[in-house]
């Protein structure tokens, strides 16, 4: 059974809890993303995904399309 991968990253352009919710909803809509936690206070996000279903570049592009930047933590 494939093990999910996990990545912690900084989110650029996030200013409030509503931004964090938008990013969470955006990432949860990406097929292959299993879990998402976004903190407006720390401006960080944690994503757990299935490598056989989605690549990090794909969910990072979804973050960018929503108007934010996914930056290395």
CORSUL-V571865 format. One record per residue. N is the residue number from 1. RES is the residue in one letter. SS is DSSP state (alpha for helix, beta for strand, coil for the rest). OMEGA is omega in whole degrees, -180 to 180 (* if undefined). BURIAL is b if it has 24 or more other ideal C-beta (glycine too) atoms within 12 Angstrom, else e. Layout:
BEGIN
N&RES&SS&OMEGA&BURIAL + N&RES&SS&OMEGA&BURIAL
END
This chain:
BEGIN
1&X&coil&-179&e + 2&X&coil&176&e + 3&X&coil&176&e + 4&X&coil&177&e + 5&X&beta&-180&e + 6&X&beta&178&e + 7&X&beta&174&b + 8&X&beta&179&e + 9&X&beta&178&b + 10&X&beta&179&e + 11&X&beta&177&b + 12&X&beta&177&e + 13&X&coil&180&e + 14&X&coil&-175&b + 15&X&coil&-172&e + 16&X&coil&180&e + 17&X&alpha&178&e + 18&X&alpha&176&e + 19&X&alpha&-179&b + 20&X&alpha&178&b + 21&X&alpha&179&e + 22&X&alpha&-180&b + 23&X&alpha&178&b + 24&X&alpha&180&b + 25&X&alpha&179&e + 26&X&alpha&-178&b + 27&X&alpha&179&b + 28&X&alpha&-180&b + 29&X&coil&-179&e + 30&X&coil&178&b + 31&X&coil&-180&e + 32&X&coil&176&b + 33&X&beta&-176&b + 34&X&beta&-178&e + 35&X&beta&179&e + 36&X&beta&172&b + 37&X&beta&180&b + 38&X&beta&179&b + 39&X&beta&176&e + 40&X&coil&-178&e + 41&X&coil&-178&e + 42&X&coil&-176&e + 43&X&coil&179&b + 44&X&beta&178&b + 45&X&beta&175&b + 46&X&beta&-179&b + 47&X&beta&174&b + 48&X&beta&-175&b + 49&X&beta&177&b + 50&X&coil&-178&e + 51&X&coil&-180&e + 52&X&coil&-176&e + 53&X&coil&-177&e + 54&X&coil&176&b + 55&X&coil&178&e + 56&X&alpha&180&b + 57&X&alpha&-180&e + 58&X&alpha&180&b + 59&X&alpha&174&b + 60&X&alpha&177&b + 61&X&alpha&177&e + 62&X&alpha&177&b + 63&X&alpha&-180&b + 64&X&alpha&179&e + 65&X&alpha&178&e + 66&X&coil&176&b + 67&X&coil&-179&e + 68&X&coil&179&b + 69&X&beta&173&e + 70&X&beta&-175&b + 71&X&beta&178&e + 72&X&beta&-178&e + 73&X&coil&*&e
END
